[in-house]
Amino acid sequence: MTSLHVKTSESTEAGSSDISAVVGSLLTELEAGGEDTARRLSQELDGFAGDIVVSEEAIARACARVPQSLKDDIAYAHENIANFAQAQRDSVRETEVELRPGLTAGQKLIPVQSAGCYVPGGRYSHIASAMMTVTTARIAGVSHIAAVSPPRRGVEAGIPDAILYTLHRCGADRILALGGVQGIAAMAFGLFGLPRADILVGPGNPYVAEAKRLLFGRVGIDMVAGPTDSLIIADASADPLTVAWDLIGQAEHGGNSPVWLITDCPKLAQAVAGLAPRCAAELPQPNRAAAEMAWANLGQIILCKNREAMAAEADRLAPEHLHVQAAELGWWKTRLTAYGSLFLGAETTVAFGDKAAGTNHVLPTSGAARYTGGLSVHKFLKTVTWQRVTAEALPRLAAVTANISRFEGMEGHARTADLRLKMSAPPAP
């Protein structure tokens, strides 16, 4: 046996509802009814009847109300996120190569023209999501960046001041107080003066995720995100209380957020099993209820025989966040292959990446880290190719193309190559 479940998940999925049918119907209604339908749904679903487009004057008033200490913290985080995004942008370049004499090919990097950023605003005020999406699009060179966030009752512009300040600072061109499917539709369909989005990014509830999934193809999306999940790999050197808090700190996202501990130390496993419920009980509401539900229903502790078995189990689960609190961090960094973002050592924590360290927190969930990474400048860039052919390369290239085309049965392709052969033929005497 390579692993043993010390604590298993009580239930692996919540009761299902026909979210797809509801969202599909809403998108059809919104595309047909446009802005009037979006306003109606905003009033019905969010109780908001104010201006959908947040004015410059309202943004200025909101910015003035944000405490300077919070502005300073946002500036620190924004600088880290922008600098990391710039480093990502600098890591890819336009290239040009002469493959053969007379045959030159290359790649260009072209930013999308319009991005739509969704910033959640339900239980928590997601300042960090505003930074992660808008900043990254801006560094990538996107021409127009729209942002939507669900309105709250009793707030002047609908969107909390800190989120408005962050969106403005990070470079959003237009901000809408609009949430849920109607917010996604506004960006996708070009409502309220927005250009139609080329790509939609940002986390959201299951209805937001489904709206993005249904629209994919008509627009690009970053990913279809499910509930956030986190996994900790820990050995005997790890501190049980730190591990327990790191698990519960992520479980507070919601009762549907899986958290896992993988260890080869039975003593650590038992200690964390006892400490995690106590940590959850210390949280205020509603965080406590969310963390307790997630730990009770979806928390798992998996005991493995050695570190290779631990790594294999982590790769199988392919978590969104993967935190290693074990010896020989270099070995783990080299060995692990499936995760959204990797956190090495007890000195770091997933919360650093979630909020301020610089790496993006919009990450693949539900095992999608097996085949994709998270949001980055690359999501906003189109890598396109070009070619140029001169007479020196033409005879052989055209002949090969014509022969392959005829073998495939594509005579039209072959004849376009034949014409180029004639171009390369020397003029008659």
PLY file of the C-alpha trace (Angstrom):
ply
format ascii 1.0
element vertex 429
property float x
property float y
property float z
element edge 428
property int vertex1
property int vertex2
end_header
0.00 0.00 0.00
1.44 3.36 -1.01
-1.01 5.55 0.93
-3.51 5.42 3.75
-6.33 7.90 4.32
-6.15 8.92 7.99
-9.04 11.34 7.44
-11.28 10.91 4.42
-13.78 13.15 2.70
-17.32 12.73 4.03
-18.84 13.85 0.77
-17.11 14.54 -2.49
-19.65 16.74 -4.18
-22.56 18.92 -3.26
-26.07 18.28 -4.52
-26.19 19.18 -8.19
-28.63 21.58 -9.79
-29.20 22.44 -13.41
-26.95 25.49 -13.32
-26.12 25.15 -16.99
-29.76 25.42 -18.09
-30.36 28.45 -15.88
-27.22 30.22 -17.08
-27.89 29.37 -20.72
-31.38 30.81 -20.47
-30.09 33.97 -18.81
-27.42 34.49 -21.47
-30.01 34.13 -24.24
-32.26 36.61 -22.47
-29.41 39.07 -21.91
-28.19 38.92 -25.49
-31.69 39.62 -26.77
-32.69 42.21 -24.17
-29.34 43.95 -23.71
-28.90 46.66 -21.13
-32.54 46.78 -20.02
-32.44 43.09 -19.13
-29.12 43.50 -17.32
-30.57 46.35 -15.23
-33.65 44.33 -14.40
-31.66 41.29 -13.32
-29.35 43.46 -11.24
-32.34 44.85 -9.38
-34.02 41.46 -9.01
-30.95 39.46 -8.01
-28.79 42.03 -6.21
-31.34 44.62 -5.15
-29.36 47.33 -6.96
-31.08 50.07 -8.93
-28.22 52.57 -9.14
-26.01 53.51 -12.07
-24.40 50.46 -13.66
-21.46 52.41 -15.10
-19.41 53.82 -12.23
-18.67 57.48 -12.95
-15.27 59.13 -12.62
-16.72 61.33 -9.89
-17.91 58.30 -7.89
-14.51 56.65 -8.32
-12.76 59.81 -7.07
-14.99 59.94 -3.99
-14.39 56.27 -3.29
-10.63 56.70 -3.64
-10.69 59.60 -1.18
-12.40 57.43 1.43
-9.85 54.60 1.33
-7.44 54.84 4.30
-3.86 55.71 3.39
-2.57 52.64 5.21
-4.64 50.39 2.94
-3.53 52.37 -0.12
0.08 51.76 0.91
-0.56 48.03 1.26
-2.30 47.91 -2.12
0.65 49.77 -3.65
3.07 47.17 -2.23
1.05 44.26 -3.58
0.37 45.95 -6.91
4.09 46.60 -7.44
4.92 42.93 -6.80
2.16 41.71 -9.13
3.12 44.18 -11.87
6.83 43.37 -11.62
6.20 39.63 -11.81
3.84 40.08 -14.76
6.48 42.21 -16.50
9.06 39.48 -15.92
6.66 37.00 -17.51
6.17 39.35 -20.46
9.92 39.73 -20.89
10.38 35.94 -20.88
8.68 35.60 -24.27
9.96 37.42 -27.33
9.21 37.93 -30.96
11.52 35.76 -33.03
12.70 35.44 -36.62
14.71 32.55 -38.09
15.96 31.66 -41.56
15.03 27.98 -41.76
16.71 27.55 -45.15
18.26 30.04 -47.53
15.36 32.13 -48.75
12.80 30.77 -46.24
12.28 32.95 -43.20
9.65 32.40 -40.49
8.88 34.15 -37.25
6.45 34.77 -34.45
4.79 37.94 -33.25
3.16 38.64 -29.89
-0.07 40.60 -30.24
-2.13 41.57 -27.17
-5.89 41.08 -27.39
-7.74 44.34 -27.89
-10.33 44.02 -25.13
-10.36 42.12 -21.83
-13.20 41.71 -19.36
-12.24 41.16 -15.72
-14.69 39.72 -13.20
-14.02 40.68 -9.57
-16.03 38.69 -7.00
-17.84 40.68 -4.37
-20.04 38.32 -2.39
-18.92 37.22 1.08
-15.57 38.98 0.82
-14.24 42.16 -0.84
-11.73 40.73 -3.29
-9.19 43.51 -3.59
-6.59 40.97 -4.67
-8.67 39.69 -7.60
-8.93 43.24 -8.90
-5.14 43.50 -8.86
-4.46 40.06 -10.32
-6.70 40.46 -13.36
-6.47 44.12 -14.35
-2.75 44.53 -13.63
-1.82 41.46 -15.66
-3.92 42.58 -18.63
-2.39 46.04 -18.48
1.18 44.72 -18.43
0.34 42.46 -21.38
-0.62 45.56 -23.38
-4.39 45.08 -23.68
-5.95 48.20 -25.23
-9.23 48.26 -23.26
-9.82 46.66 -19.88
-13.33 46.45 -18.46
-14.08 45.32 -14.93
-17.35 44.26 -13.34
-18.10 43.50 -9.70
-21.37 42.68 -7.93
-23.03 45.70 -6.30
-23.77 45.86 -2.60
-26.69 47.59 -0.98
-25.88 50.71 0.99
-22.66 51.41 -0.92
-22.58 54.70 -2.86
-21.42 53.33 -6.23
-22.48 49.76 -5.51
-18.88 48.53 -5.42
-16.93 48.85 -2.15
-14.49 51.76 -2.05
-11.38 49.61 -1.73
-12.23 47.56 -4.83
-13.01 50.71 -6.84
-9.73 52.27 -5.73
-7.80 49.15 -6.70
-9.45 48.82 -10.11
-8.75 52.48 -10.83
-5.13 52.28 -9.67
-4.43 49.13 -11.67
-5.74 50.64 -14.89
-9.32 49.55 -15.56
-10.76 51.67 -18.38
-14.40 51.16 -17.39
-15.99 49.75 -14.26
-19.52 48.37 -13.99
-21.44 47.70 -10.79
-22.84 44.47 -12.15
-22.38 40.91 -10.98
-23.19 37.32 -11.84
-24.25 36.21 -15.31
-25.36 39.72 -16.21
-21.87 41.06 -15.48
-20.25 38.42 -17.67
-22.83 39.07 -20.42
-22.20 42.82 -20.35
-18.52 42.27 -21.13
-19.09 39.50 -23.66
-21.88 41.25 -25.57
-20.51 44.80 -25.32
-23.23 46.39 -23.19
-23.07 49.77 -21.41
-20.60 51.22 -23.88
-18.05 48.41 -23.57
-16.32 46.90 -26.58
-17.05 43.20 -26.91
-14.47 41.36 -24.82
-11.92 39.21 -26.61
-11.24 37.34 -23.36
-13.01 37.01 -20.01
-10.94 36.40 -16.88
-11.34 36.21 -13.13
-12.88 33.92 -10.52
-16.54 33.80 -9.58
-19.36 31.66 -8.25
-20.66 28.58 -10.13
-23.00 30.72 -12.23
-20.16 32.98 -13.33
-17.97 29.97 -14.13
-20.74 28.36 -16.16
-21.42 31.59 -18.06
-17.76 31.74 -19.07
-17.82 28.07 -20.08
-20.90 28.52 -22.26
-19.45 31.61 -23.92
-16.07 30.02 -24.62
-15.46 29.97 -28.35
-17.30 33.22 -28.92
-14.80 34.75 -26.51
-11.65 33.45 -24.90
-11.57 32.63 -21.20
-8.79 32.09 -18.72
-10.23 28.79 -17.43
-13.37 27.20 -16.01
-12.75 27.52 -12.29
-14.42 25.48 -9.58
-14.11 25.83 -5.81
-10.62 26.73 -4.62
-8.50 23.84 -3.32
-5.19 23.49 -1.44
-2.80 20.67 -0.64
0.05 20.56 1.87
2.92 18.10 1.71
4.60 17.86 5.11
7.13 15.58 6.76
8.27 15.11 10.35
10.07 18.47 10.30
6.79 20.41 9.88
5.05 22.19 12.75
1.56 20.67 13.23
-0.08 23.95 14.27
1.30 25.78 11.23
0.07 23.00 8.94
-3.36 23.00 10.58
-3.76 26.75 10.23
-2.59 26.69 6.61
-5.28 24.10 5.84
-8.03 25.95 7.69
-6.90 29.31 6.29
-7.78 28.02 2.81
-10.89 26.14 3.96
-12.50 29.47 4.92
-13.04 30.16 1.21
-16.21 28.09 1.45
-17.76 24.84 2.52
-17.08 23.37 -0.93
-13.29 23.98 -0.84
-11.23 20.77 -0.59
-8.04 20.77 1.52
-5.58 17.91 1.75
-2.57 16.98 3.87
-0.14 14.42 2.49
2.51 13.19 4.91
4.77 10.25 5.68
4.67 11.01 9.42
1.81 9.34 11.39
2.49 11.56 14.42
2.06 14.72 12.33
-1.10 13.33 10.74
-2.74 12.67 14.09
-1.68 16.03 15.51
-3.09 17.97 12.56
-6.32 15.96 12.68
-6.81 17.15 16.25
-5.71 20.75 15.73
-7.58 21.65 12.53
-11.09 21.71 14.08
-9.80 23.85 16.94
-8.31 26.34 14.49
-11.58 26.55 12.58
-13.47 27.17 15.82
-11.35 30.27 16.48
-12.48 32.03 13.30
-15.26 34.62 13.31
-18.45 33.98 11.42
-19.15 33.36 8.58
-15.56 32.16 8.10
-15.89 29.62 10.89
-18.92 27.91 9.42
-17.30 27.74 5.98
-14.03 26.32 7.31
-15.75 23.80 9.57
-17.91 22.54 6.73
-14.99 22.29 4.31
-12.82 20.45 6.83
-15.58 18.10 7.93
-16.79 17.22 4.43
-13.81 17.70 2.14
-10.70 17.71 4.35
-8.41 14.72 3.89
-5.21 13.49 5.53
-3.30 10.96 3.44
-0.44 8.95 4.94
2.20 7.73 2.45
5.20 5.43 2.92
7.87 7.77 1.50
8.39 11.05 -0.28
8.10 9.56 -3.77
4.65 8.20 -2.88
3.76 11.62 -1.46
4.80 13.33 -4.68
2.90 10.83 -6.80
-0.27 11.39 -4.76
0.11 15.17 -5.09
0.53 14.86 -8.86
-2.62 12.71 -9.00
-4.68 15.32 -7.15
-3.15 18.22 -9.17
-4.14 20.91 -6.64
-4.66 24.58 -7.28
-2.28 25.48 -4.44
0.54 23.13 -3.43
2.51 23.96 -0.27
5.59 21.94 0.67
6.68 21.99 4.31
9.36 19.32 4.15
13.11 18.84 3.96
15.08 19.18 0.70
12.85 21.74 -1.00
14.96 21.55 -4.16
14.01 17.90 -4.62
10.32 18.72 -4.36
10.58 21.67 -6.76
12.16 19.38 -9.36
9.92 16.35 -8.77
6.41 17.84 -8.55
4.65 18.29 -11.88
0.94 19.12 -11.40
-0.14 22.24 -9.53
-1.43 25.74 -10.13
1.11 27.47 -7.90
3.86 26.03 -5.71
4.78 27.33 -2.25
8.12 26.12 -0.96
8.94 26.05 2.75
7.13 26.86 5.97
8.18 30.51 5.73
5.75 31.11 2.87
2.00 30.52 2.86
-0.70 30.30 0.21
-2.14 33.57 1.54
1.01 35.36 0.34
0.29 34.24 -3.21
-3.40 34.98 -2.80
-2.81 38.59 -1.84
0.55 40.24 -2.28
3.63 38.17 -3.20
3.35 38.80 -6.94
2.37 35.46 -8.50
-1.17 35.34 -9.84
-3.94 33.81 -7.72
-6.29 33.02 -10.61
-5.36 29.36 -10.86
-6.67 26.03 -12.22
-8.91 24.08 -9.83
-10.52 20.63 -9.72
-7.47 18.84 -11.13
-7.10 21.12 -14.17
-3.48 21.76 -13.13
-2.71 18.49 -14.93
-2.91 20.36 -18.24
-2.87 24.11 -17.67
-1.35 26.85 -15.58
-2.95 29.93 -14.09
-3.64 33.44 -15.33
-0.59 35.22 -16.71
0.32 37.80 -19.32
0.46 34.91 -21.80
-3.34 34.53 -21.59
-3.71 38.04 -23.02
-1.14 37.57 -25.80
-1.69 35.93 -29.16
1.45 34.19 -30.43
1.05 34.39 -34.19
3.41 33.33 -36.95
4.53 34.73 -40.29
6.70 33.63 -43.21
8.55 35.12 -46.15
9.83 33.16 -49.16
12.32 34.35 -51.76
13.40 32.80 -55.06
16.25 30.86 -53.49
13.90 28.68 -51.42
11.00 28.54 -53.84
11.74 25.55 -56.14
12.22 22.92 -53.43
9.56 24.28 -51.10
6.94 24.44 -53.87
7.78 20.97 -55.17
7.54 19.36 -51.72
4.26 21.15 -51.00
2.75 20.05 -54.33
3.79 16.43 -53.86
2.45 16.18 -50.29
-0.79 17.90 -51.34
-1.41 15.45 -54.19
-0.65 12.50 -51.95
-3.35 13.82 -49.59
-5.76 14.32 -52.48
-5.77 18.14 -52.18
-5.30 19.15 -55.81
-6.15 22.80 -55.22
-3.33 23.11 -52.72
-0.97 21.45 -55.17
-1.82 23.86 -57.98
-1.13 26.92 -55.81
2.33 25.44 -55.23
2.74 24.69 -58.96
2.17 28.35 -59.74
5.06 29.24 -57.45
7.26 26.74 -59.25
6.58 28.63 -62.45
7.53 31.86 -60.67
10.88 30.38 -59.80
11.59 29.02 -63.28
14.21 30.96 -65.23
12.83 33.11 -68.06
12.79 31.57 -71.52
15.69 32.62 -73.75
0 1
1 2
2 3
3 4
4 5
5 6
6 7
7 8
8 9
9 10
10 11
11 12
12 13
13 14
14 15
15 16
16 17
17 18
18 19
19 20
20 21
21 22
22 23
23 24
24 25
25 26
26 27
27 28
28 29
29 30
30 31
31 32
32 33
33 34
34 35
35 36
36 37
37 38
38 39
39 40
40 41
41 42
42 43
43 44
44 45
45 46
46 47
47 48
48 49
49 50
50 51
51 52
52 53
53 54
54 55
55 56
56 57
57 58
58 59
59 60
60 61
61 62
62 63
63 64
64 65
65 66
66 67
67 68
68 69
69 70
70 71
71 72
72 73
73 74
74 75
75 76
76 77
77 78
78 79
79 80
80 81
81 82
82 83
83 84
84 85
85 86
86 87
87 88
88 89
89 90
90 91
91 92
92 93
93 94
94 95
95 96
96 97
97 98
98 99
99 100
100 101
101 102
102 103
103 104
104 105
105 106
106 107
107 108
108 109
109 110
110 111
111 112
112 113
113 114
114 115
115 116
116 117
117 118
118 119
119 120
120 121
121 122
122 123
123 124
124 125
125 126
126 127
127 128
128 129
129 130
130 131
131 132
132 133
133 134
134 135
135 136
136 137
137 138
138 139
139 140
140 141
141 142
142 143
143 144
144 145
145 146
146 147
147 148
148 149
149 150
150 151
151 152
152 153
153 154
154 155
155 156
156 157
157 158
158 159
159 160
160 161
161 162
162 163
163 164
164 165
165 166
166 167
167 168
168 169
169 170
170 171
171 172
172 173
173 174
174 175
175 176
176 177
177 178
178 179
179 180
180 181
181 182
182 183
183 184
184 185
185 186
186 187
187 188
188 189
189 190
190 191
191 192
192 193
193 194
194 195
195 196
196 197
197 198
198 199
199 200
200 201
201 202
202 203
203 204
204 205
205 206
206 207
207 208
208 209
209 210
210 211
211 212
212 213
213 214
214 215
215 216
216 217
217 218
218 219
219 220
220 221
221 222
222 223
223 224
224 225
225 226
226 227
227 228
228 229
229 230
230 231
231 232
232 233
233 234
234 235
235 236
236 237
237 238
238 239
239 240
240 241
241 242
242 243
243 244
244 245
245 246
246 247
247 248
248 249
249 250
250 251
251 252
252 253
253 254
254 255
255 256
256 257
257 258
258 259
259 260
260 261
261 262
262 263
263 264
264 265
265 266
266 267
267 268
268 269
269 270
270 271
271 272
272 273
273 274
274 275
275 276
276 277
277 278
278 279
279 280
280 281
281 282
282 283
283 284
284 285
285 286
286 287
287 288
288 289
289 290
290 291
291 292
292 293
293 294
294 295
295 296
296 297
297 298
298 299
299 300
300 301
301 302
302 303
303 304
304 305
305 306
306 307
307 308
308 309
309 310
310 311
311 312
312 313
313 314
314 315
315 316
316 317
317 318
318 319
319 320
320 321
321 322
322 323
323 324
324 325
325 326
326 327
327 328
328 329
329 330
330 331
331 332
332 333
333 334
334 335
335 336
336 337
337 338
338 339
339 340
340 341
341 342
342 343
343 344
344 345
345 346
346 347
347 348
348 349
349 350
350 351
351 352
352 353
353 354
354 355
355 356
356 357
357 358
358 359
359 360
360 361
361 362
362 363
363 364
364 365
365 366
366 367
367 368
368 369
369 370
370 371
371 372
372 373
373 374
374 375
375 376
376 377
377 378
378 379
379 380
380 381
381 382
382 383
383 384
384 385
385 386
386 387
387 388
388 389
389 390
390 391
391 392
392 393
393 394
394 395
395 396
396 397
397 398
398 399
399 400
400 401
401 402
402 403
403 404
404 405
405 406
406 407
407 408
408 409
409 410
410 411
411 412
412 413
413 414
414 415
415 416
416 417
417 418
418 419
419 420
420 421
421 422
422 423
423 424
424 425
425 426
426 427
427 428
